[in-house]
């Protein structure tokens, strides 16, 4: 019998958290035997959630509070150390006024675009909002024009900055810890965007609520309004 993720009925805002938890639960025996599977799972769940983000935001335009159910089957190639998503098995139920036929049409379109979507870097856009009394620069992070994250930056010299803390909520909730970044001729914005976009190498996968706390902590430093926790997101 094939492996299968089934999220049950969930708010759309937490699909990334639910799919990650489900995949780890199904493959925990592999992780216990070989820690390398932890990285493999993170990489593959990242690909799945990037594809789902495209489907939900670009094609179906699902609101974070809409209720969905997501199912997808996959195979595990232990010898080749791979997770093979059975994209044709992807089944999405959307509990809003979207006919099942329309959802299926968008899913079929997505399947054809999977290689292109997962191969592209995530196009985060950063914008400096304020400088704190401690001399840190506060940046908001946008994806498809939506504010999805925040970053706290300290300038060291003309070629070096320090990312003190950052987090993003989409397409995967990630937290970035303190790291030094060399500009190498780039602007601060370009260097920060590149750092945040290297999700499989830099960001630590987190619960949505954990990433949201970091985002709002940074926003507070610029006296920005908190991003509200979507209904159904656990503390």
C-alpha positions, 0 to 999 in steps of 0.5 A: 500500500502506498504512503499517503499524506492526509491532512484532514480538514484544516485552515489553508494557512497551516497546510505547510505545517500539517504536511511536514508533520505528516511526512515526519510521522510517516518516515520517523523510522528512517530518520531514527536509522539515518539522520541524512533522511532529515535533510531529504525530508526537509528538501522534499516537503519544501518542494511540495509546499512550494507547489501547493503555495502556487496552486492556492495563491496563484490559481485557486486564490484560496484565503488563509481561513478557507478550510481544505483537505489535502491528500497525496501519495508518495513512494520512498526509494531507500536505496536511491535516498529519494521521496517520489511524490505521486503528483497525479494522486494529489487531491484537494478539497476546498470548502468554499464556493469553488466547484470540484471540477475547477479545483481538479482543472487547476491541479492538473495544470499544476502537475504539468508545471511542477518541475518549473515551479520547484526549480525556480528560486523563491522571489522574496522582495525585501524593503527597509522600513525603519532603523531601531535606536540600537542601529538595527535595520528592520526589513519586511519580506514580501512574496507576491506582494503579500507581507510574509516575513521580517528581518533584522539586519545590522550593518558591519562595514561596506561589504558585510552585514549581519542577519540577526534574526528573520522569519517567513511564513510562506510557502514554508514557515522558516526561521533564520538564525544569526549569520554573517553575509558578505555583500560582494558587490550586491546591495543589502536588499539583493544580498538579503533576498538571496539569503532568504531565498536559499531556503533549503540551506539557510532557514530552519523549518518551524511551526507557523505560530513560531515563525509568526512570533519572530515576524511580529517581534521584529515588526514591533521594533519598527512599530508595525502592526502585528500580522494576525494569527489566522483562525485555526492556527495552534499556539 
